[in-house]
Amino acid sequence: MPRSKAHLWFVGPALFLMFAILILPILLAGTLSFTNYSLGNTAADWVGFENYERIFTRSTYEKMFGATFRYVFFVVPLTVGLGLGAALLINSLTRFGDLYKTIYFLPVMAALIAMAIVWEFALHPTIGIINATLERGCGTWLEAWGWFARGCEKTFPLWLTDRDYAIWTVAFIGVWQGFGFNMVLYLAGLTSIPRELYHAAEMDGAKSGWDRFRLVTWPMLGPTTVFVVTISFIRSFQVFDTVEAFYPQGGGPSKSVYVMMFAIYEKAIQQNLMGIGAAITVVFLGFVMVLTIIQRWLVERRTHYV
């Protein structure tokens, strides 16, 4: 009796959409990255690895890699750690838990333009609340901690226009905006942990909260942590909206906030250099894929699935 092929009618549309939406654009970007194609031209010259050579040899793209990796490796650990900490605190509350969930999750839902305007005012060097708070702290807690000696001389950083502070300021905003999303994911993971495990651990001598976290909570959050770290890496590499809102003309002071997604937008859209834009896209996808595989391998070695 011939084997039925009815399953192809169910799998076929999904495979077609996957190819059309995911695989085909990557193949097209890979092909364009070896050309000097630009929109409006009827033909393009094959330039081989010239676009990739430019990416890995010119100082502008060196700044691009530096800004991107500084942002990613600052934002990811903090968003994961703060998300876990906030989830643990909220999960331990008996009252007002939903209120705190809403407060911490609000930055995730904040509109880009509104967020950018608020932060520009807050970080303004003369009228911003950040520098105003630092100024009022001069001679008291700032001086007592020995921190921000320049601040107590009434010369505060230009947070968004100083190349030494710009990328860290944008990264801080990324942490503020992103850790609430991780908090929700960890809350979902915490609710799936059986309470019987805590009772069993307590009977075995795990009396303190730290012991229960170390022996039960953290191992059982292994699958959630794998997902959270992966999503955090991908979201951090994809940062664009904040940079474009603050620096629409060029990636910040001295290209200090010239992250990869903004470079793709600048080259492919603003300058109509589709070839070099596609090459940066391929490099971007390569970095995301490699880092994702590495961190999943490292995290899953210590993951316990139930």
N, C-alpha and C positions, 0 to 999 in steps of 0.2 A: 504494500500500500504506500503510495507516494506521501512524503512528509508535507504537511500543510505549511504554507508560507504566509498564513494570515497575519502572523506576528510582524511581518515587514510593513504592513499597513499602519501599525501602531508605532513602530520604531522609526520608520522612514521619515515622517514629518519632523520629528525631533532631531534626527541626524542631519537632515537638510538645513534646518534652522541653525544648528550648531556650526555647520560648515559655512553657511552664508553670513552669519553674524560674528563668529569668533575666528574661525580658521582663515577664511578668505581675506579679511582685512589685514591679518598678520602677514599673509603671503604677499599681498599687494604692497604693504609697507616695506617688507624685505626687498622686493623687486625695485621699488622706487629709490631705496637707499643707495643703490648702485648707479643712479642716474643723476642728472642735473635738472630734472623736470621741474617746471613751475606752471601754475594754472594759467591758461590762456595760450600756451605754446602748443602747437600741433605735433611737435616731435621733441624728443629728448635724447641727449647724448649719453652713451654708456661710459661712466667714469670709474668703474671698478671700486676699489677700496679708498678712493680719494676722500670721500666724505668721512669715513671712519678715521682716516689718518688725521684729518683736521680736528676731529673730536678729541683724539688722544694726544695731540701735540700742541695745540694752541692754548694760550693762557686763559682765554675767555672760558673755554670748556673745563679747564682745570678748576677755575672758580666755581663752575657749575657743579662739578663733582663734590668739591669741598663743602659748598652750601647745602647740597642735598644730603650728604652723609652726616653733617653736623646736625641738621634738623632731625633726620630719622633717628639717630642714636641718642638724641636728647629726648625726643617726644615719646618714643616707644616705651622705654623703661618706666618713665614717669606716668604715662597714661595707664599702663598695665598695673603698676604698683598702687597708684591712687584709686583706680577703679576697683581693685581688690579690697583696699582699705575701706573705701566708702561702702562697698557691698557688705563687708563684715560688720561695720558699725550699724548700718541700717537694718541688717538682719537681726541684730541683737536688741533692737528697740522694740518696746511694747506699745508705744504711742508715737504718733506723728511720723511714722515710717513713710507713708505715702507722700506727705508734704516734702520730706527731704528728697525722695526719689524725683519729685517734680522739679525741685530747685536744682539738683545736680544735673538733670537731663535737659533743662532749658537751653544751655549753650549749644547742645547738639541740634536743636530745632531752630536756633536763632537765624534770622535772615541775614544774608551776607552783608548787604548794604548797611543795615541797621547796626550790625556788629562792628563793621569797619568805622562808622561814624563815631560810635561810642568809644571805641578804643583810641581813635585819633584824638578825641577830646581828652580822654583820660591820660594819654601819654604826651600831651602838648607840653613843650618845655617851660612855658610861663603860666598858663592857666590850667594845666592838667592836674587832676587830683593826685596822681602818683608823685610828682615832684613837690606838690604842695604838702603832702603828707611827710615826705622826706625832709622838707624844710622845717616843718614844725617839730620834727624829731631831732633836729640838730641841737647839740648840747645836752641831750637827755639820753635816750636809748641808743641812738646811732653812735654817739661819742663813747658811751659806756661799753659798747660791744667792740669798739675799734673798727667799725665797718663804715665804708663810704666816707673816708676822710675828706674827699673832695666835696661831698654833699654838705658837710658842715662848714665849708667855705662858700656856700651858696652857689656853687657851680655844679649843677646836676647834669646827668647824661642826656643827650639828645637821642632818646630811645629809638626813634624810627629813622633818623638821618645820620647817625654815627655808625660808620662801618664796623666798629668794634662791638656794637650793641644790637644792631638791626636784626641779624639772624637769630640771636637769642631771644629778642623781643617777640619776633614772629613765632618762634618755637614755643615760647611761654603761652602765647595765645592759642597755639595748636593743642597744648596740654589742657588748657582751660576748656577748649571746645570739645575735646575728644574723650576725656576720661569718663564722662557721664555715660557714654555709649558702652564702654567696657564694664562700668558698674552694673548696668542692666544685664549684660551677659553673665557676669559673675553671680548676680542675684538669682538668675535662672539656674545656674549650676548649684548654688547653695540649697535651693529648695528641693533639688533632686537627691540630696544626700540622706540616706535612711537614718532616722533618729536612733535606731537600735545600735548603730555603730558607736555612737557617743556613749550610750549606756554600757556597752561592752568594754569600751576603752576605759571608762571610769572604774569599772569593776577590776580591770587589769592594772590599775594604779595611775591612770592619767587624770590627775585631780585638777591641775591648773588649766587655764584657758590656752596657754601656749602649748602644753602637751596635747590637748585635744586638736588644736590647729595643726601641729606638726605631724601627729600620728593618724589623724582622720581627715580633717578638712582639706589640707593641701594635697595629699595623694588622691583623694576623690575628685578634686577639681582639675586633675590632669587633663582630661579631654577638653574641658572648658578653656584651660590655659593654652592648649595647642591652638584652638580656634581663635582666642583673643589675641595672642601674639601674632598669628598669621594675618588676621584682619588689620591689626595695628600697623604692621609693617607695610601692607599694601596701601592703607589710607595715608600713611605718612609719606610714602613715595609719591602719592598722587596729589600732594598739596599744591594748590594753584590759586584758589579763590582769594585767600588772604593776601598772597603776594601780589596778585593782579589788582586787588582793591587798594592796597597801600602804595604800590609802585607800578602803575600802569604803563609807564614809559621806559622801563629799563632794568628791573631786577634789583632795585635798591642802590644805596651808595657804594660806588666802586664794585658793582656786581656782587656784593656780599650776600644778597638774598636771591641770587640767580639760580633757582632750583630747576630741575630737569623738565618738569611739566611746563614751567613758564618759558624755558628755552624752546621747547617744541612749539608752543603758541607763537613766540616771537618769530622764529625762523619760518615756520610753515604758513602762518596766517598773516602776521604783520608784514613780513618781508617777502612772502611768496616764494620761499626757497624750499620747495617740497622735498627735494632730494636730501638735503641736510636735516630737515625736520623729520623725515622718515628714518634716517640713520640714528638720530637721537632717540626716536621711539623704539627702535630695535634694541639699542643699548639699554634703554630704560626697562624694557620687558625682560631682557637678559638678567639685569641686576635683581629685579623683583623675583624672577624665577629661582635664581641661584640662592638668594638669601632665604626665600621661603622654604626651599628644600632643605637647606642647612639647618635652619632653626626648627623645622618640623622633626628632622632626624634627631637633633639634640634633645628636644623636649619630649618626644615620644619614647625615648629610651627610659625615661623616668615616669611614664604615664601608666596608670592602672585603669583599665576599662572594666566596667561591670555590666 
